[in-house]
Amino acid sequence: MLYTPIKFRNLELPNRWVMSPMCMYSCENGLANDFHYVHYGSRAQGGTGLIMIEASAVSPEGRISPKDMGIWNDEQAEKLGEIVKFIKNNSESKTAIQLAHAGRKASNWEGKQLALDKGGWETVSASDIPYEESERKPHSLTIEEIKEIVNLFKKAAQRSIDAGFDIIEIHAAHGYLIHQFLSPLSNIRTDEYGGSLENRSRILVEIADAINEVLDENHPLFVRISATEYTVNGWDIPESIELSKILKQKNVDLIDVSSGANIHGAKIPVFPGYQVPMSEAIRTGAKIKTGAVGLITTVEQAEGILLQGKADLIFVAREILRNPYLAIQGSFIEEKNCFFPHQYSRAKP
């Protein structure tokens, strides 16, 4: 199954391997550069079915760090468009971008919040609860400010489509802004964006609706969520299933299932494939396509996940950093067809 094509709307991916979005912290003013050109181009040359660009901030304040990728202006989109053009001209890979806002986890460098006089900036969130007690309290967004952030996601999606990207992913995981709204532990609002699951998920639904206004049947929409935050009374798998049902009705094509990172100090049991059962639960419970991610390192492991119906796509992070040619090498093991650069044909077994 790893090398079986799959369609989302009218877009067909050549195989089930996905380069998971991973921040490289290598930008100046949010601009991609030569490093990113080689970084992403290499994985496309390695046969990966879908190349997903790292979390790209929809505003300067939405960056995790000063070195984050951005797509809040046309210059950034043009730079990313050069990478997309190379991938399309030199491989069979499709391209995606993850749109993000870090919320209260912004203004950070190497795990520490930056001071305002050291290049940092004020952060925002659903409520004025900091990620760590020692950090500055984030500004609790007004309804008008929430509407503006929804519009920023829409504008970023339009720039992404204009740059040539095939798929848009909304980053609603890992304790960033949208996740901060979803969780009852970081969202204690009493207006229409707080309280019930419907209210806490409202910003995400509004962003999905806004982005879908600029998409068509050739451009699918994915959403990454944290299926659980590993904390009593926090966001959990049953709520993730209910959210996924809502998102399916909002024309979301796949749930990219990760976990954690919203509650400081939460204990996460990590082992090979530790998030795969969450993907299976959402795929079964919400009847929506899912992507599995989390310490998936071998072709046999990935194939088993698909064959057992636990996911539809395999998102690979650290392993694809170690081995850009993971998909090609896996095709040798599986004796399946996979894109192979014609320039390298003499190395094909």
N, C-alpha and C positions, 0 to 999 in steps of 0.2 A: 503493500500500500504506500510506502514511502515515496515511490516513484510513479504513483498514479496521479494524473492531473486532477484538480478540483476547481469547481467554479463558484464564485461569489458574484451574484448578479450576472452580468455578461462577461466578467473577467475570469480567465482561466489561469491558474498557477500551474507551472509545469511539474512540480512535485510538492511534497508536504514539508520540506525543510524551510524554516524561517530564521533569519538572523534577528534575534531579539534586540529591541532598542536598548542601547547601553551608552550612558553619558561618557564622553571622552574628555570633557573639561579642557578643551584645546582651542577654543574660539577666542577671538578678540572682537568685542562689540557684536557678538552673536553670529559672526561670519564664519562659514565653512572655509577651509583652506586646503593646501596641497595634501596635508596629512589625511583629511577626510576623503579626498579624492581617491587616494591609494587604499585607505582602510576599507571603504565600501566597495570600490571597484574590485579589490582582491576577492572579496566573498562572492561577488557576482561571477567572477572568473572561476570560482570554485564550485559553481553549479547550484548554489542555493536558490530555491524557488522564489522566495520573497526576501528582499533586502529592506529592512525597516530602519530608517534613520532615527537616531537617538532623540530623546525628549527635546523638543524645540519650543522654546517659550513664546507665548503669544503677546508678551509685553516685557520690557526690561525688568520690571518688578517681579515678574513671574519666574525669573531664572532661579535655579537652585544656587548657582555660584556665578561670579563675574565671568567665568570661562565657558558658560553654557552656550549651546546652539540656540539661535533665535530665528523666528520668522515673523517678526512684527513689522518688517519693512520690505520694500521691493528689492533692495540691494541684497539682502540675505536670501530672498527667494531666487534671485538670479544666480547666486553662487551655488545654491543647492540644485538648481536646474542644470548646471554644468555636470554635476555628478550623475543626475538622472539620465541625461543625454548619453554619457559614456556607458552607463549600464545598459541602456536600451540598444545602443549601437554595437555592443561587444559581448552580449550574453543573451540568454533567454529569461533572465530574472525579471520579475516584476518589482515595483518599488512602492514603499509605503513611508509615511512620516507620522511620528507620534507627536501630537500637539499637547502642550502641557502648561500648567501654572503651578508653581511650588507652594503658594500660599504661605503659611507660617514657617515652612521649612526653607524659605528663600534666604538670601543674604548669608550664605554659608560658604565656608572653605575648609576642606579637610575635616569635616565633622564638627566644626565650631562656628557659631554665629558670629559674623563680622560686626565689629563695632561701627557705629555711624561715622566716626572719624577715621576709620581704617578701610574705607571703601564699601561699607555696608549700607543698607537702606531699611526703611520701615517695611514691615511685612503685614499681610492681611490674612484673614481667615473667616470661617463661619462665625466664630465667637472669639472673645479676647483671651483665649487659653493658649499659652505657649507650649511648644513641643517639649521643652525641658523647663523646669521651674526657674532656672538661672537665666533664661533668655528673656528678651523684651516681650511684652505682651503684644500680640498682633492686633491690628485694627479690625474690629468687627464690621464687615462690609454692610453698607446700607443696601436697600433694595435697588436703588438707582445704580449703585456701583456694581451690583451683581449683574444687572442688565447689560452694563457696559462690558463686563468680562465675557458674557455670552456673545456679545457682538465681536469682541476681539478674537474669539475662537472661530467665528464665522469668517472674519476677514483673513485669518491665517489659513483657513481651509481653502478659501478662494485663491490665495497666493500659491498654495501647494498644488492645486489643480493646474493653475497657469504655468507652474514650473515643470509639470509633466508627471507628477506622482499619480500612481494608479489607485492607491488606497490611503484613506485617512484613519488614524487611530486616535481616539481620545484617551488621554492618560487620567484614569480615575482611581489609581492605585497608590500604594507605597506612602501613604500619609501626606500626599500633596493636596492641593486645594479642594478638588472635587471629593476626594476621600474624606477630607476634614468635614465636609458637609454631610457625607453619608453616615459617618459614625456618630452614635449618640453620646460618645465620650468626648468628642471635640466639637460637637454642635449642640449647644443648649439654647438655641434660639426659640422664641415663642411666636414668631410670625409664620408666614406661609413657607418658609425655608427651614423650619425646624419642627421637631416633635415626631410626627408619624413618619413611617418609611416613605410614604408618598411625598411628604414635604421635604424630607432630607434628601431625597433623590431628585427634587424638582430642578435644581441647577443643571444636573447631568442631562435630564430629559430635555430641558430647554436648549442646551448646547447641541445635543444630538439632532433636535428638530432644526436648529439654525444651520448646522453643517449640511444636513440633508437638502436644504434649499439650494446649495451650490453643487450638489452631487447629481449624477444621473445613473442610469443602469450600467454604465461602464466603470463606475467608481464606487466600490463598496466602502462600508463604514465598520470599523472594529472598535471595541472598547476594552481597555485593560482595567481589571479590578483586582483588589485584594479580597480574596474570598473570605478571609477571617483575619482578625487582628490579634488572635491568641490571648484575649483578655476577657475576664468575666464582665458580662453586660455590654460588651463591645460588639462591633460589626461581626457577623458570623455567616456561616454557610447557608442556613435557611433564608436569611435576608438577601444573600447574594443570588439565590435561586429566584426569589420573588422579584428582585431588581432585574435579573436577566429576562424574566417573562415580560416585564414592562418594556425593556429595551428591544426585545424582539418585535413588539408591536410598534416600535418607533423606527423600524427599518434598519436596525443594527444587525449586521450579518454574522458577526463572530464575537464571542467573549474570550478575551485573552486572560487566562486565569493565573494570577499570582497571589501573593498573600503578604500580610504584615506591614510594618514600618510606620504605623500611625501612632502607636503608643510606646513611648520611651521605656526601655527596660523589659518589654514583653519577651518571654522566653519562647523561641521558635525551635521546634524539633526538626533538625535538618538531616536528611539522608537522601540517597539517590532517588529521584522521582518523588520527593516528598509532597509536591503540590498536585500530582497527577490525580489522586482520589477526589480532590476538589473540582478539577476539570470534569471528571466523570459525573460527579453529583450534579453539577450545573447542566451538563449536556443532557443528562437523563431527566432531571427535574424540570428544566425550562424548555426542553426540546429545541435547543439552539446549538449551532456549531460552536466548538470551543477549541482553543489552543492550549496545549500543555507546556509548562516551562518549569525549570528547577532541577539542576543537577542531572540533566539528561545528557549522557556522554558517549553512548555507543549506538551504532546502527541497529543492533539487536534489541536494545532497550526501546528505542524509538519505534521500531517496527511492531514490537509487542503492544505498546500503548495504542497504536492505531488499530491493530487487529482485534484487540479486546474491546474496542468501541469506547475508549476512555477520552479520546480527543480526535480532532480532525486535522489539526496542524501541530507540528513539533517546533516550538520556539527554543533556540539554542543560544546560550550566552557565552559563558566562559570557554566552553569547548570550541566554539567557532573562533574565539580569539586565539586559542592555541593552534587551531588547525583550520585555516581558511578553505581548505579543500575537502572538508568533511563530507559534503554531499557527493562529490565525485568519487572519493575513496569508498564511501558506503555503497555506491552503485557497482563498484568492482566486486565487493563482497556479495551483494545481492544478485549480481549478474543482470542488472537492469540498465536501461538506457538513461543517460543523463548528459546534459550539456557538457561538452569538453572543448576548450579552446582549440581551434584548428592549428594554431601555432605550436601547440604542445602535443600534437597527434603522435609523434614518435615515442612518446612516453606512455601511450595507452596500451594496457596489456592485451 
